[in-house]
């Protein structure tokens, strides 16, 4: 397993992966030093993240290999289907997966997503439109949703 640390507008992200694919991207609360020479296996992930933050990428094209249960993987696969700039509720996601009663299990799997941004769990909101739980912090979730919003609010002053 290779590891690298990359700087993002939201903090340092730790990337982990191997020949089987990218297994984790985690935003850190610590000040790790960014990796100067990236492991070859993580170069493309770092490049695509940079493009995302520059507003040049709306879809990721990476080999993914997250660790989780079969149910968690189904939820994460459903998250990947949420288009850039769009949001869905936990209830909508539960319906997509075929079981409206699984809303809490879906929310728990969403919270265990190991692939920050690439598997866009930040695009899931409460049924009332509220920003609910986000492992990276609600301030990051708001930033990501604002970043993806195709209509940018203009300042009056």
C-alpha positions as CSV (number, residue, x, y, z in Angstrom):
1,X,0.0,0.0,0.0
2,X,1.4,3.4,-1.0
3,X,0.6,6.6,0.8
4,X,0.9,10.3,-0.2
5,X,-0.1,13.6,1.2
6,X,-1.4,16.3,-1.1
7,X,-2.4,19.9,-0.4
8,X,-6.0,20.9,-1.2
9,X,-8.0,24.1,-0.5
10,X,-9.6,22.2,2.4
11,X,-6.5,20.8,4.0
12,X,-4.0,18.1,3.5
13,X,-5.5,14.9,2.0
14,X,-4.0,11.4,2.5
15,X,-4.2,9.2,-0.5
16,X,-3.8,5.4,-0.2
17,X,-3.7,2.8,-2.9
18,X,-1.9,0.0,-4.6
19,X,-2.0,-1.9,-8.0
20,X,-5.6,-2.9,-7.2
21,X,-6.7,0.8,-7.1
22,X,-7.3,3.7,-4.9
23,X,-8.5,2.6,-1.5
24,X,-8.8,5.8,0.5
25,X,-8.7,9.6,0.3
26,X,-9.0,11.3,3.7
27,X,-8.9,15.0,4.6
28,X,-6.8,15.4,7.7
29,X,-7.1,17.7,10.6
30,X,-3.3,17.7,11.1
31,X,-0.6,19.5,9.2
32,X,1.2,16.7,7.4
33,X,3.9,17.8,5.0
34,X,2.8,17.3,1.4
35,X,4.6,14.5,-0.4
36,X,7.1,15.9,-2.9
37,X,7.6,12.9,-5.1
38,X,4.3,11.0,-5.4
39,X,4.3,7.2,-5.7
40,X,3.5,6.5,-9.3
41,X,0.4,4.5,-8.3
42,X,-1.1,7.7,-6.8
43,X,0.0,10.3,-9.3
44,X,-3.2,10.1,-11.4
45,X,-5.5,10.5,-8.3
46,X,-3.5,13.5,-7.1
47,X,-3.7,15.0,-10.6
48,X,-7.5,14.5,-10.9
49,X,-8.1,15.9,-7.4
50,X,-6.1,19.0,-8.5
51,X,-8.2,19.3,-11.6
52,X,-11.4,19.0,-9.5
53,X,-10.3,21.8,-7.2
54,X,-9.3,24.0,-10.2
55,X,-12.8,23.5,-11.6
56,X,-11.6,21.6,-14.6
57,X,-12.9,18.1,-13.6
58,X,-16.5,17.1,-12.8
59,X,-16.1,13.3,-13.1
60,X,-13.3,11.1,-11.8
61,X,-11.8,8.3,-13.8
62,X,-9.8,6.2,-11.4
63,X,-9.5,2.5,-10.5
64,X,-11.2,2.3,-7.0
65,X,-10.7,-0.4,-4.4
66,X,-12.4,0.7,-1.2
67,X,-12.6,-1.6,1.7
68,X,-16.1,-2.2,3.1
69,X,-19.1,-4.5,3.3
70,X,-21.1,-5.5,0.3
71,X,-23.9,-3.1,1.4
72,X,-21.4,-0.2,1.9
73,X,-20.0,-0.8,-1.5
74,X,-23.5,-0.7,-3.0
75,X,-24.1,2.6,-1.3
76,X,-20.8,4.0,-2.5
77,X,-21.5,2.9,-6.0
78,X,-24.9,4.8,-5.8
79,X,-23.1,7.9,-4.6
80,X,-20.9,7.9,-7.7
81,X,-24.0,8.2,-9.8
82,X,-25.0,11.5,-8.2
83,X,-24.1,14.1,-10.9
84,X,-21.6,16.9,-10.2
85,X,-23.5,20.0,-8.9
86,X,-26.6,18.0,-7.8
87,X,-27.7,16.8,-4.4
88,X,-30.0,14.0,-3.2
89,X,-31.4,13.3,0.2
90,X,-30.6,10.2,2.3
91,X,-34.3,9.2,1.7
92,X,-33.8,9.5,-2.1
93,X,-30.6,7.4,-1.9
94,X,-32.5,4.7,0.2
95,X,-35.2,4.6,-2.5
96,X,-32.5,4.3,-5.2
97,X,-31.1,1.3,-3.4
98,X,-34.6,-0.3,-3.2
99,X,-35.4,0.0,0.5
100,X,-36.8,3.2,2.0
101,X,-36.6,1.7,5.5
102,X,-32.8,1.4,5.1
103,X,-32.3,5.2,5.5
104,X,-30.2,4.9,8.7
105,X,-28.1,2.1,7.2
106,X,-27.5,4.1,4.1
107,X,-26.5,7.2,6.2
108,X,-24.1,5.0,8.2
109,X,-22.5,3.6,5.0
110,X,-22.3,7.1,3.6
111,X,-20.4,8.2,6.7
112,X,-18.0,5.3,6.3
113,X,-17.1,6.4,2.7
114,X,-13.3,6.1,2.5
115,X,-12.9,8.0,-0.8
116,X,-13.4,11.7,0.0
117,X,-14.7,13.7,-3.0
118,X,-14.2,10.9,-5.6
119,X,-17.1,9.0,-4.1
120,X,-19.2,12.2,-3.5
121,X,-20.9,11.6,-0.2
122,X,-20.9,15.4,0.2
123,X,-23.8,15.5,-2.3
124,X,-26.2,13.8,0.2
125,X,-28.3,16.2,2.3
126,X,-31.2,16.0,4.6
127,X,-34.7,15.7,3.2
128,X,-35.4,19.3,4.3
129,X,-32.3,20.5,2.3
130,X,-30.2,20.8,5.4
131,X,-26.5,20.0,5.5
132,X,-26.3,17.0,7.8
133,X,-23.4,15.0,9.0
134,X,-20.2,14.9,7.1
135,X,-17.0,13.2,8.3
136,X,-14.9,16.0,6.9
137,X,-16.9,18.6,8.8
138,X,-19.9,20.6,7.7
139,X,-17.7,23.6,6.7
140,X,-16.0,21.4,4.1
141,X,-19.3,20.0,2.9
142,X,-20.6,23.5,2.3
143,X,-17.4,24.5,0.5
144,X,-17.6,21.5,-1.8
145,X,-21.3,22.0,-2.6
146,X,-20.6,25.7,-3.3
147,X,-17.6,24.8,-5.5
148,X,-19.9,22.5,-7.5
149,X,-22.7,24.9,-7.8
150,X,-23.0,26.0,-11.4
151,X,-24.6,29.3,-10.5
152,X,-22.1,31.3,-8.5
153,X,-23.6,34.0,-6.2
154,X,-22.3,37.4,-7.2
155,X,-21.3,39.9,-4.6
156,X,-23.3,43.1,-4.6
157,X,-20.4,45.0,-3.2
